Amino acid sequence: MTLKDLARELGVSTATISNAFNRPDQLSPKLRERILAEARRMGYRGPDAKARSLRTGRSRIISVILAESLTYSLNDAVSSEFLSGVAEVLDTQDHTLLLLSARQARSHLIGSASMADGFIVYGLMPTSDVFDSLPVNAALVAVDFNVAGHPSVHVDNEPASFAIADRALRAKPRRRPAILNLRLTVETCNGRVTPEHTLLPADRTITRARLAGFHRALAQHGFSPERVPMWNVEENTFEVCAPVISAVLDLPDDERPDLLLCMSDRIALTALTLAEQRGLRIPEDLCLTGFDGIAEGQYRAPRLTTVRQESGDKGRLAARMILGLEPPHSRLLDTELIHGDTCS
């Protein structure tokens, strides 16, 4: 059963059938209901989406390419809030969301990417080869990193990190600050960062901007940034964070940090849980700061001192850009410093 078959059976034009499915405001409710009822009875499911795409050159599909696996991205509070923002805009504009992971085989990416009208690329890509999988001259918006020749959406990572580190260092004199990074090294490193490690370039990861903010605050408070110890976490999950943080907290008393500047709330909350298990007092024995502002950090006690970024706003803005509802200019969004109880 095709659209032409149904039109001939009902004695109406093919345009009328198309309007019943795609532009209901063009028909009277009575006529539209009669067409849809007959279509159901005769087994017609609606206009062929593939044929319409070939005819118009548009699929009304927007793909979000995620740096992480789909499972991780849907479970992570920050990325799921971002995706919710994207979906909100696509819903209102009658577009479909296609989720892809840069960790999939390139052959799978090429096949799936060919269906999309545009791409929102989110997070630190494991390899730049992912862009070779996309159609030539594809519309693209990058979020949390940069792609030459395309607009990007960021938050004010460096000034925000400076503000929270400065707040922590002013709250109470600290002698042994340390930094817990999130995927900052070229080499795989789930542990102490040493001079043998190479840091990712600033255009590849937002964590370099956060590190720069931490270092600026430390220098202003009399610390030599290069002498402040750093640890790196490869994935923003409790399971991956815990071994690294356990090693930090189990250092001898005169070596254990009394301030942890964490690059994510998940890292900070893991440190908070493990510190409490060891009987450390927060913030008397250990001051903690995070970055993201996820709900979990604000619902528990002590409440996490952190930077709130509006991940949903990032998603909404990126979606509006890719649909042409906003000028495709790179944007920097503000953040908010949340004064919690873990650093006072």
N, C-alpha and C positions, 0 to 999 in steps of 0.2 A: 504494500500500500504506500503510495507516494502522495505528495501534496497535490499534484495534478489529478490523481485518481479521486481524492476526496473532494476536490473542487468540482469535478465533473459530476460526481454522485449527488452533491448537494445543490448543484446548479448555481454556484457562486464563483467568483474569480479566485485565482490563486493568491492575489493580494489580500483578499478578504480572509482566506485561511491563514495566511502569514500574520495578519494583524491580530487574529484571535489568539495566537500563541505569543507574539512578540510585542504588540502595541494595542493592548486591550482598550485603551482610551479612544481608539478610532472606531469602535463598534458599539452598538447598543448592548447592554447587558444580556438582553433576551437572545439576540442573534449570536453573541459570543458563546453563551451557554449551550445553544443548540448545536453549534459547530463542535465544541469540545465534547459534548455528549455523543455525537455521531462518530467523532474521531475515536473515542474510547471503544464504542461498539464495534467499529470496523478494524480496530487494532492499529490505528495510526498514532505514533508516539510523538509527533511534532517534527518541525523542520530539521533536516540533517545538519548537525553542527559542523561536520567536516566540509560539507558542500558549501555552507554559508561562509566558512573561513576561506575557502578557495575563491569564492566570489568576491568577498569584501577585502581580503588580505588581512583580516583581523580575527583573532580567536577569542578575545575578551578574557584571556588568561594572563595573569601576572605571576611570574615565578620568583620565589624567595630562595636564594641559594645560601644555605647555612654552612658556616665553617665546621660545625660539629655534626655529629650523627643526629638523625631525626629524634631518636629516643632521648638523647641528652638535651637537645634543644627544647623539646616539649616539656621535659621535667624541670629544667632550669627556670627559676622564677624570673630572671631578667629577660632571657630570650623569649619566654612565653608571653610576657607582658608586651614586648616588642611586636611579636606576631599578632597579638590581639589588636594592637593599634593598626597594623597593616590590614587585617581582615575587616575591621570596622569600616575603613574607607572603601575597600573593594566591595563590601556588601551594599553600601549605599549607591555605588556606581554600577551595580549589576555585573561585576567581574568575578572570576573564579581565581582562587589562590592555589598555586602549585608549589609544593614544598620539595626542594631538592637538597641533597647534602653533597658538599665538595669532597666528602670522603668516599662517595660512590665511585665505581669504575667509570673511567672517562667515556666509554662506549655507551653506558646508561645515561650519562649526563647529556651527551650529544643528541640522543634520540628524544629524550624528554624535553630538552631545552628548545627544540625546534617548534614546539607547540605554542610557546609563550610570545606575547607581544612586547614584553619588557621584563627587566630583571632588577631585583633588589638584592644586593650581595651584602651579607651581614657577618661581621666578625673577622678574625685573623684566618685567612685562607691557608691551608696546609701547603699549597703550592700555587704558583702563578699560572700553571698549565690549565687551571679551571677556565680561564678566560678564552683559551683556544677552543673550548667546547661550545662557546656561544656563537649565535649567528653573527656574521659580519655586520658592523654598524648597528648592533642591537642597542636599544635604549636601556640605560643602566644607571642606577643610583647606588653608591657605596655607603655603607653605614659602619662606623667605628674603624674605618681605615680609608685609604685613598687609592683611587685608580686614575691614572693620568687621562685627562680629557673628559672626565665625567664628574658630575656633582657628587658631593658627599655630605653626610649628616654626622655631626659629632656633638659631644657635650664639652664644656670647658674643663677638660681633665687637668691641665697643669695648674691653673689658678685654684681649682677646687681642692686638689691634693695639697697645694701649699697652705690653703686656709685651714684644712683639718689638721695637718701636721703642726702648723703654728699654734692652733688651739690646744693641741695635746701638750706641746712643749711649754706653753704658758701656764697650763693648769697647775702643774706641780713640777719642780725641778727633777729631771730624769738624767741618770748617769749612763744608761746602757740602752739606747734606742736601737731598733733593728727593723728591717723592712722585709715583708713577706710578699713576694712578687707573684704575678700570674702569667705564666708562659712568656717569659722575657728573654730566654736564651735561644740561640740558633740550635745548639745541641740539646738533646733531650736531657733534662736535669730536674729531678724531683728531690731536691735537697739543697745543700749549701752552694751558693754561687762563688766560684773561685776566679782568680785572674786568668785561668785557662779557658773560661767560658766566654763566648762572644755574644754580646747583646744584640737582639734584633734591631734593625734600623727603625728610626722614628716613624717613617711612612708606612711601616708594616703593622705596627701595633700601638694601640692607645696606652699600653702599659709604660711605654717610654715617656709619654707626656706625664703620666702620674708619677713616675720615678723622678722626673725633673722637678715637679712640684715639691715632692718630699725633700729632695736634695737642697732646693732653694731655702726651705724653711729650716732645715738642719744647719745650713751654713750661717743663717742669720742668728741662730741660737748658739753659735760657737762650736759646732761639731764639724769635723772634716768629713764631708760626705763619703769620700772614698774609703774611709776607715770604719764606716757604719756597716755592720755585717748584713748580708742579704741572703735570703733563701728563696728558692723558686719552686712553684707548684705547677705541675703540668696540666691539671684539669681541675675545674672549679666544682669539685664534689667532696663530700666528707671523706669518702674512702681514700681518695688520692691525697687530700690535704693532711689527714690525720698522721701518717708516718713522719712527714716532714715536721709538723708542729710538735709532735711528741719528742722528737730529737732536740728541738729548740728548748722546750720546757724542762727537759730532763738534764740540761746542762747544770754544772755546779752553781751554787747560789751566787758566787761572785762573777759568774760568766753569763748567767741567764738574763736575757733582756728584761728591762722593767717597762719598756714601751714597745709595742708592736704596731707598726704602721702597715695595715693590710690593704691590698689592692682590690679586695672584694668583700662583701658581707659574708659570703659563704666561708671564706678563709677566716675572717674574724670570729664568726660564730663557732666554727670548729675549734679555734684557739680558746674561746671562752668556755666551751664545754669541757675541753681537756684540762684547762687550768683549774676549773672548779673541782674536777675529779681529783686533782692533786692537792687540793686544799689551799690554793693560792687565793688571796683576797683581791677582788676587783673593785675599785681601781688602786687600792693601797699598794699591793705587791706588783700588780701588772696592769698597765693602762693599755687599752685596745681601741683601735679605730678601724672602721670598714669603709666600703665604697659601694654604693648601689641604692641603699634605702629600701631593701625588700621588707615585706610586711613582717616576716618572722623575727627580724631583728628588733622590731618595735613592739612586739606583743609579749616578749619574754622579759624577765627581770634577771640581771640588770639590763636596762634598755641600751641598745648599741648606739654609740656615738658614730655617726657616719655621714656620708654625702648622699643625698637623694638625687638620682637622675630619673627623669620622666621617660622611661623606655617606651611607654605607649605613645608619647608625643613623637618620639623618633620614628616609630613605625607609621604613624599617621602622616607625618611630613614626607617621609620617603615615598609612601603610596601616592600621595597627592602630586608629588613631583613626577613620578613615572607615568601617571595618567594625564599629565599636562594641566593639572588644576593649580599648580604652583610653579613659578619660574624655576627652571633647573639650575639654581645657583647653590653653591655650597653653603651650608648653614651651621652655626655653632649655637647650641642651646645652653641655657643657664642651668645651674644646679642649685641645690639648697643644702646648707650645713645643718644637720640635726644634732642638737646638743643632748646626748643621752647620758647614761650613768656609768659607762665603762671608761670614761676619761674625764675626771673632775678633780 
